Amino acid sequence: MIHLRILVKLGVYQATLDELGIDIKQGDYIGIQISPTTLIFFSVVNDGRNNYDNGKTMFGTVPFWREISAIPIDKSEFKA
């Protein structure tokens, strides 16, 4: 039997994270609301901190946005 691991990539502006006081790190859990009764949880595998290319920075030095990658977790790992 083949098990597929879906990788979710989220783009988020660094200014939005700063404004909300949120710091997403590797290993954190992210919940995505699929429907009013369904919430799926993911574990962050790449927090997007090492974005040094010019397309993701302002003036080549200040991070403008981060691309966060996460994988779904087993339902028994985290109960909300």
BALOBA-1460 file (C-alpha; in Angstrom, 3 decimals):
// residues 80
<rec num="1" residu="m" x="0.000" y="0.000" z="0.000"/>
<rec num="2" residu="i" x="1.311" y="3.453" z="-0.915"/>
<rec num="3" residu="h" x="0.862" y="6.314" z="1.542"/>
<rec num="4" residu="l" x="1.063" y="9.779" z="0.050"/>
<rec num="5" residu="r" x="2.416" y="12.617" z="2.146"/>
<rec num="6" residu="i" x="0.984" y="15.909" z="0.993"/>
<rec num="7" residu="l" x="3.244" y="18.908" z="1.347"/>
<rec num="8" residu="v" x="1.377" y="22.170" z="1.918"/>
<rec num="9" residu="k" x="3.117" y="25.415" z="1.027"/>
<rec num="10" residu="l" x="1.828" y="28.686" z="2.452"/>
<rec num="11" residu="g" x="3.077" y="32.120" z="1.463"/>
<rec num="12" residu="v" x="2.778" y="34.766" z="4.153"/>
<rec num="13" residu="y" x="4.028" y="38.336" z="4.411"/>
<rec num="14" residu="q" x="6.522" y="38.900" z="7.204"/>
<rec num="15" residu="a" x="4.739" y="42.199" z="8.011"/>
<rec num="16" residu="t" x="1.494" y="40.279" z="8.671"/>
<rec num="17" residu="l" x="3.244" y="37.898" z="11.071"/>
<rec num="18" residu="d" x="4.877" y="40.859" z="12.841"/>
<rec num="19" residu="e" x="1.583" y="42.753" z="13.073"/>
<rec num="20" residu="l" x="-0.191" y="39.748" z="14.621"/>
<rec num="21" residu="g" x="2.737" y="38.896" z="16.905"/>
<rec num="22" residu="i" x="3.100" y="35.428" z="15.374"/>
<rec num="23" residu="d" x="6.404" y="33.597" z="14.960"/>
<rec num="24" residu="i" x="6.044" y="30.333" z="13.053"/>
<rec num="25" residu="k" x="8.890" y="27.877" z="13.679"/>
<rec num="26" residu="q" x="9.778" y="24.412" z="12.461"/>
<rec num="27" residu="g" x="7.768" y="21.835" z="14.427"/>
<rec num="28" residu="d" x="4.816" y="24.167" z="15.101"/>
<rec num="29" residu="y" x="1.293" y="23.021" z="14.320"/>
<rec num="30" residu="i" x="-0.919" y="24.853" z="11.830"/>
<rec num="31" residu="g" x="-4.657" y="24.228" z="11.637"/>
<rec num="32" residu="i" x="-6.493" y="24.838" z="8.363"/>
<rec num="33" residu="q" x="-10.294" y="25.109" z="8.481"/>
<rec num="34" residu="i" x="-11.658" y="23.075" z="5.550"/>
<rec num="35" residu="s" x="-15.346" y="23.391" z="6.436"/>
<rec num="36" residu="p" x="-17.306" y="24.612" z="9.484"/>
<rec num="37" residu="t" x="-16.840" y="21.187" z="11.093"/>
<rec num="38" residu="t" x="-13.501" y="20.045" z="9.637"/>
<rec num="39" residu="l" x="-10.104" y="21.293" z="10.804"/>
<rec num="40" residu="i" x="-6.950" y="19.627" z="9.478"/>
<rec num="41" residu="f" x="-3.638" y="20.005" z="11.318"/>
<rec num="42" residu="f" x="-0.195" y="20.187" z="9.753"/>
<rec num="43" residu="s" x="3.320" y="20.219" z="11.189"/>
<rec num="44" residu="v" x="5.759" y="22.855" z="9.879"/>
<rec num="45" residu="v" x="8.807" y="21.245" z="8.243"/>
<rec num="46" residu="n" x="10.297" y="24.438" z="6.771"/>
<rec num="47" residu="d" x="9.604" y="27.805" z="8.402"/>
<rec num="48" residu="g" x="10.931" y="29.769" z="5.414"/>
<rec num="49" residu="r" x="13.505" y="31.757" z="7.357"/>
<rec num="50" residu="n" x="16.391" y="31.263" z="4.914"/>
<rec num="51" residu="n" x="14.960" y="33.298" z="2.044"/>
<rec num="52" residu="y" x="17.955" y="35.268" z="0.884"/>
<rec num="53" residu="d" x="17.100" y="35.738" z="-2.779"/>
<rec num="54" residu="n" x="16.130" y="39.210" z="-3.972"/>
<rec num="55" residu="g" x="12.578" y="38.194" z="-4.904"/>
<rec num="56" residu="k" x="11.726" y="37.551" z="-1.244"/>
<rec num="57" residu="t" x="13.492" y="40.527" z="0.301"/>
<rec num="58" residu="m" x="13.155" y="44.290" z="0.349"/>
<rec num="59" residu="f" x="16.369" y="45.937" z="-0.870"/>
<rec num="60" residu="g" x="18.068" y="42.528" z="-0.734"/>
<rec num="61" residu="t" x="18.346" y="42.461" z="3.072"/>
<rec num="62" residu="v" x="14.936" y="42.700" z="4.817"/>
<rec num="63" residu="p" x="12.728" y="39.576" z="4.489"/>
<rec num="64" residu="f" x="9.535" y="40.530" z="2.668"/>
<rec num="65" residu="w" x="7.658" y="37.211" z="2.807"/>
<rec num="66" residu="r" x="8.151" y="33.608" z="3.874"/>
<rec num="67" residu="e" x="7.130" y="30.369" z="2.227"/>
<rec num="68" residu="i" x="6.172" y="27.901" z="4.940"/>
<rec num="69" residu="s" x="6.005" y="24.167" z="4.165"/>
<rec num="70" residu="a" x="4.009" y="21.727" z="6.292"/>
<rec num="71" residu="i" x="2.917" y="18.090" z="6.218"/>
<rec num="72" residu="p" x="-0.299" y="16.593" z="7.587"/>
<rec num="73" residu="i" x="-0.044" y="14.919" z="10.955"/>
<rec num="74" residu="d" x="-1.574" y="11.701" z="12.172"/>
<rec num="75" residu="k" x="-4.926" y="12.370" z="13.874"/>
<rec num="76" residu="s" x="-3.667" y="10.670" z="17.042"/>
<rec num="77" residu="e" x="-0.672" y="13.050" z="17.337"/>
<rec num="78" residu="f" x="-2.643" y="16.193" z="18.217"/>
<rec num="79" residu="k" x="-6.165" y="16.593" z="19.600"/>
<rec num="80" residu="a" x="-7.711" y="20.083" z="19.410"/>
